[in-house]
């Protein structure tokens, strides 16, 4: 079924195939299984529900997938495979939990960390000559920088250097890093894949069989396996990813253009805008621009907080990627204190776009 469109794959894959079976894989809530058999313990072999979710994600992302309890469990599985003394290259302002994990390992002497401007393609290509792991995050959270993934992932590199891409903001419907030459594609399925703000999960997808086995064995040892109900909810949520992303991205483009023209907004960061510094790069390979943006409310951090609290339709909440719109003043999140004080991260959902715009406009007016 390699000829299926990805939107069809999301609906078709990961289902039972035998006559008389249920149309959907049910949530198998089991820690162990009767012996002898093909599986004996869900931390190692998983459950039928977990396996179905991994099959769905593997086809979606173009490789073989492993599901984890959280996105950070997936990240840690990659980082903890680095030998002592390795060189890890990160964006200069990565997701704060990833930055914390990197700093912890650096303090322990496990690896050396180099930080680069995500938009400086030449610097990343140069770093690949001496690095053991390039960890890219594109689009980046929350400054929305876009890396030139095709150029960076396909560039010559030191033997053994892995290139991994956190593609959470994009989803495989917008970009598939393995097709550009990346070794690992990572998603926090808590976000757009699950899509309903009711689960935590992470996914790694790879093409190399030996790398898959290495990550699989490390997941077994570290215990980061996804739970049965979370796998079930991830499948159910992923079924509508194509519909949700189409609507949310259309909303995001309209709202980004209107916010950019609003006198009470200073800066809008959305790759779909011609004003975005990486717009041309994003347009060259991405299938759309995602449904997350950030913008700076004119004035002070206190005004930005009041603005987020003044919204009625849009939820003042952290995380992103749900069917509902959320926004937050990002500098209030622990670990994100270095963000611009007035920066609002806005995850655009599937509500009617005019309702969202009226809510933004009234919140800006109420706090002017």
C-alpha positions in Angstrom: 0.0 0.0 0.0 2.9 2.3 -0.7 0.8 4.3 -3.2 -1.6 5.6 -0.6 -1.7 9.2 0.2 -0.6 9.9 3.8 -4.1 11.2 4.7 -5.5 7.8 3.6 -2.7 5.9 5.4 -3.7 7.6 8.6 -7.2 6.2 8.3 -6.4 2.8 6.8 -3.3 1.6 8.7 -3.0 -0.1 12.1 -6.2 -2.0 11.9 -7.0 -5.7 12.4 -7.2 -7.6 9.1 -8.8 -11.0 10.0 -12.5 -11.7 9.4 -14.5 -11.3 12.5 -12.0 -9.0 14.2 -13.1 -5.5 15.4 -12.5 -2.7 12.9 -10.2 -0.9 15.4 -7.5 -2.4 17.5 -8.9 -2.2 21.1 -6.8 -1.0 24.0 -4.9 -4.0 25.3 -4.2 -3.3 28.9 -1.8 -6.0 29.8 1.6 -6.1 31.5 2.3 -9.8 30.8 1.1 -12.7 28.6 0.7 -16.4 28.8 3.7 -18.4 27.9 5.0 -19.7 25.6 4.1 -17.2 22.9 5.4 -14.4 20.7 5.4 -11.9 23.6 5.8 -12.2 27.3 6.1 -8.7 28.8 4.7 -5.5 27.5 7.8 -3.4 28.4 9.8 -5.4 25.9 7.4 -6.8 23.2 4.7 -4.2 23.7 1.0 -4.9 23.2 -1.1 -5.3 20.0 -2.3 -1.7 20.5 1.3 -0.4 20.8 2.4 -2.4 17.7 -0.5 -1.0 15.7 0.4 2.6 16.6 4.0 1.9 15.7 2.9 0.5 12.3 0.8 3.5 11.6 3.6 6.0 12.5 6.2 4.0 10.6 4.3 4.3 7.4 3.4 7.9 8.0 7.0 8.9 8.7 8.7 6.6 6.2 10.5 4.1 8.3 10.2 1.9 11.4 8.8 3.5 14.5 9.2 3.0 18.3 6.6 4.4 20.7 7.5 5.9 24.1 5.7 7.1 27.2 6.5 10.7 26.4 8.4 12.8 23.8 11.2 13.4 26.3 11.5 9.6 26.9 12.1 9.3 23.1 14.7 12.2 23.2 16.5 10.6 26.2 16.7 7.3 24.4 18.7 8.9 21.6 20.9 11.1 23.8 21.8 8.2 26.2 23.2 6.3 23.3 26.1 8.7 23.0 29.4 7.4 24.2 31.2 9.4 26.9 33.1 12.2 25.3 30.8 12.6 22.4 30.0 15.9 20.7 26.3 16.9 20.7 25.2 19.8 18.5 22.0 21.6 19.4 20.1 24.7 18.2 21.1 27.7 20.3 17.7 27.8 21.9 16.2 24.3 21.8 13.1 23.1 23.6 13.8 23.8 27.3 13.5 20.2 28.4 15.9 19.0 25.7 18.3 21.8 26.8 18.1 20.7 30.4 18.9 17.1 29.4 21.9 18.3 27.4 23.2 20.5 30.2 22.9 17.6 32.7 24.9 15.3 30.5 27.5 18.1 29.9 27.9 18.7 33.6 28.4 15.0 34.2 31.1 14.9 31.5 29.1 12.6 29.3 29.2 14.8 26.2 30.4 18.2 24.9 27.6 20.5 23.7 27.9 22.9 20.8 25.0 25.3 20.1 24.3 26.8 16.7 21.9 29.2 15.1 19.3 26.9 13.5 19.1 29.1 10.5 22.9 29.1 9.8 23.0 26.1 7.4 26.7 26.4 6.7 27.5 26.2 10.4 25.5 23.0 10.8 27.1 21.4 7.7 30.6 22.3 9.1 29.7 20.9 12.6 28.7 17.5 11.0 32.4 16.9 10.3 33.2 16.6 14.0 29.9 15.8 15.7 28.5 12.5 16.9 24.9 13.8 17.0 23.2 16.7 15.3 19.9 17.4 17.0 17.7 19.7 14.9 14.3 21.1 15.9 12.4 22.6 13.0 10.3 24.6 13.1 11.8 25.6 16.5 9.9 26.1 19.7 8.9 28.9 20.2 10.9 31.2 17.9 9.8 29.4 14.8 13.2 29.2 13.1 13.2 26.8 10.2 16.3 24.8 9.4 17.2 23.9 5.8 16.7 20.2 6.5 17.4 18.9 2.9 20.8 20.5 2.8 21.8 19.8 6.4 20.6 16.2 6.5 22.2 15.2 3.2 25.5 16.9 3.8 28.7 14.9 4.3 29.4 14.1 7.9 31.8 12.4 10.2 31.5 8.5 10.1 29.0 7.5 12.8 27.5 10.9 13.1 23.7 10.7 13.5 21.3 13.4 12.4 18.0 13.6 14.3 15.1 16.0 13.7 12.4 16.9 16.2 9.6 17.4 13.7 6.8 17.8 16.3 5.6 21.2 15.0 5.5 20.0 11.4 4.1 16.4 11.6 4.9 14.0 8.8 2.2 15.7 6.7 4.4 18.8 6.4 7.9 17.3 6.3 9.5 13.8 6.5 13.1 14.2 7.7 14.1 10.7 6.8 13.5 11.5 3.1 16.1 14.3 3.3 18.7 12.0 4.8 18.1 12.3 8.5 18.7 9.1 10.6 16.0 9.8 13.2 12.7 11.6 13.0 11.2 12.4 16.5 7.7 13.5 17.4 6.0 14.3 20.7 2.8 12.5 19.9 1.4 14.4 22.9 0.9 17.2 20.4 -0.5 17.0 16.9 -0.4 13.2 16.5 -2.7 12.6 19.5 -4.4 15.9 18.8 -6.8 16.1 21.7 -4.7 17.1 24.7 -5.5 13.9 26.6 -2.4 11.8 26.4 1.4 11.8 26.5 3.5 9.9 24.0 6.6 10.1 21.9 7.8 8.4 18.7 11.2 7.8 17.0 11.2 6.6 13.4 14.4 5.3 11.7 15.2 3.4 8.5 18.4 1.6 9.5 17.7 -1.8 11.0 20.7 -1.8 13.3 19.8 1.7 14.7 16.3 0.5 15.2 17.5 -2.5 17.3 19.8 -0.3 19.3 17.0 2.1 20.2 14.6 -0.8 20.8 17.1 -2.4 23.3 17.7 0.9 25.1 13.9 1.5 25.4 13.5 -2.0 27.0 16.3 -1.3 29.5 15.2 2.3 30.4 11.5 1.4 30.6 10.1 4.2 28.5 7.5 2.1 26.7 4.1 3.6 25.9 1.0 2.4 27.8 -1.8 0.5 26.2 -4.5 3.2 26.7 -2.1 5.9 25.5 -1.3 3.9 22.3 -5.0 3.4 21.7 -5.7 7.2 22.1 -2.7 8.0 19.9 -4.1 5.8 17.1 -7.6 7.3 17.5 -6.2 10.9 17.4 -3.9 10.2 14.5 -6.9 9.1 12.3 -8.0 12.7 12.0 -4.5 14.3 11.7 -5.0 15.1 8.0 -8.3 16.9 8.6 -7.1 18.7 11.6 -3.8 19.9 10.1 -5.6 21.1 6.9 -8.0 23.2 8.9 -5.5 24.4 11.6 -2.9 25.5 9.0 -5.6 27.4 7.0 -6.6 29.2 10.2 -3.0 29.9 11.1 -2.2 31.6 7.8 -5.2 33.9 8.0 -4.6 34.8 11.7 -0.8 35.3 11.1 -1.5 37.8 8.4 -4.1 39.7 10.5 -1.9 39.8 13.6 1.0 41.1 11.5 -1.2 44.0 10.5 -2.6 44.7 14.0 -1.2 47.9 15.6 -1.1 46.2 19.0 1.3 43.4 17.8 5.0 44.0 17.3 6.3 40.9 15.7 4.7 37.7 14.2 6.8 34.6 13.7 5.2 32.2 11.3 7.1 30.5 8.4 4.1 31.1 6.1 4.6 34.9 6.2 6.8 36.4 3.5 8.3 38.5 6.3 9.6 35.4 8.2 13.4 35.2 7.8 13.3 31.5 6.8 10.1 31.8 4.6 11.9 30.9 1.3 13.7 27.9 2.9 10.4 26.7 4.4 8.5 27.1 1.1 11.2 25.2 -0.7 10.5 21.8 0.9 7.7 22.0 3.5 4.2 20.9 2.5 2.6 23.8 4.4 3.8 25.8 7.3 2.3 24.2 10.4 -0.2 25.5 12.8 2.0 27.1 15.5 3.2 30.7 15.6 4.5 33.1 18.1 4.0 36.9 18.3 5.0 39.8 20.6 2.2 41.8 22.1 3.0 45.5 22.1 4.0 46.8 25.6 5.1 44.8 28.6 5.2 41.3 29.8 2.4 42.1 32.2 0.3 43.2 29.3 1.1 40.0 27.5 -0.1 38.0 30.5 -3.2 40.0 30.7 -3.9 39.5 27.0 -3.6 35.7 27.3 -5.9 35.7 30.3 -8.5 37.9 28.5 -9.2 35.4 25.7 -12.5 33.6 25.9 -12.4 31.1 23.0 -8.7 30.5 23.0 -7.4 28.6 26.0 -4.6 30.1 28.1 -2.7 26.9 28.5 0.7 25.4 27.8 1.4 22.5 25.3 0.1 22.6 21.8 -1.2 20.7 18.8 -4.7 20.0 20.1 -7.9 20.4 18.1 -8.5 23.4 20.4 -6.5 26.6 20.2 -4.1 27.5 23.0 -1.8 30.3 23.8 0.5 31.3 26.6 3.1 33.9 27.6 6.1 31.6 27.1 8.5 33.5 29.4 6.4 32.4 32.4 7.2 28.7 31.8 10.2 27.4 33.9 13.2 27.1 31.7 11.9 29.7 29.2 12.6 32.8 31.2 15.1 34.0 28.4 12.2 34.3 25.9 11.1 37.8 25.0 8.9 39.0 27.9 6.0 39.8 25.5 6.1 36.6 23.4 2.9 34.7 23.1 3.1 31.1 21.7 -0.1 30.4 19.8 -1.2 26.9 18.7 -4.0 27.4 16.3 -6.8 24.9 16.4 -9.8 23.9 14.3 -12.4 26.4 15.5 -14.0 28.8 13.0 -11.4 31.3 12.1 -13.6 34.3 12.6 -14.4 33.3 16.2 -10.6 33.0 16.8 -10.0 36.4 15.2 -12.7 38.1 17.2 -11.2 36.6 20.4 -7.7 37.8 19.6 -8.9 41.3 18.6 -11.1 41.7 21.7 -8.2 40.5 24.0 -5.8 43.0 22.4 -8.4 45.8 22.8 -9.2 44.9 26.4 -5.5 45.2 27.4 -4.5 48.2 25.3 
